[in-house]
Amino acid sequence: MKRILGDIFRGLRGLVRREEGQDMVEYALVVALIAFAATAGMKNLATGVNTAFDHISTALASDVT
């Protein structure tokens, strides 16, 4: 039983010492931040495009009549 617990402890200690997983977490956080910023920016962009098309359609409607 002591041997099994020792093996588990050594394995967990090895996981804590390794830093390979930290890079993946950092990349995932950067990707999540970019996705959040893109999503937030799309609302402003969509509002601007909608306003531009509204102005165009109003100008075209007044020129046709």
KOLPAFI-134573 format. One line per field, with one value per residue (C-alpha): residue in one letter; y, z, x. Coordinates in pm, whole numbers, plus 50000, padded with zeros to 5 digits. Example, Ala and Ser with C-alpha at 12.3 -4.5 7.8 and 13.67 -1.06 7.14 Angstrom:
<atoms>
aa: c(a	s)
yy: c(49550	49894)
zz: c(50780	50714)
xx: c(51230	51367)
</atoms>
This chain:
<atoms>
aa: c(m	k	r	i	l	g	d	i	f	r	g	l	r	g	l	v	r	r	e	e	g	q	d	m	v	e	y	a	l	v	v	a	l	i	a	f	a	a	t	a	g	m	k	n	l	a	t	g	v	n	t	a	f	d	h	i	s	t	a	l	a	s	d	v	t)
yy: c(50000	50241	50165	50253	50577	50660	50603	50823	51095	51086	51100	51400	51575	51519	51674	51981	52030	52005	52331	52197	52224	52590	52688	52528	52707	53039	52980	52885	53205	53417	53249	53302	53670	53718	53543	53761	54081	53976	53900	54234	54418	54252	54418	54764	54677	54537	54851	55070	54867	54871	55250	55293	55082	55276	55603	55455	55325	55660	55847	55608	55629	56009	56016	55772	55961)
zz: c(50000	50082	49746	49559	49753	49691	49318	49313	49508	49275	48971	49105	49197	48842	48703	48921	48818	48444	48274	47939	48030	48123	47762	47649	47920	47820	47453	47545	47749	47461	47216	47454	47493	47116	47066	47333	47179	46830	46954	47135	46831	46593	46763	46706	46349	46274	46413	46195	45882	45952	45997	45671	45479	45637	45512	45166	45141	45257	45000	44722	44818	44811	44475	44311	44412)
xx: c(50000	50283	50440	50120	50078	50443	50399	50090	50269	50570	50341	50151	50474	50597	50278	50319	50681	50612	50523	50404	50037	50071	50137	49812	49617	49770	49686	49330	49291	49424	49187	48894	48986	49008	48673	48512	48654	48543	48193	48169	48304	48060	47764	47912	48007	47660	47497	47720	47651	47277	47284	47476	47223	46938	47093	47147	46792	46653	46861	46760	46393	46398	46580	46337	46024)
</atoms>
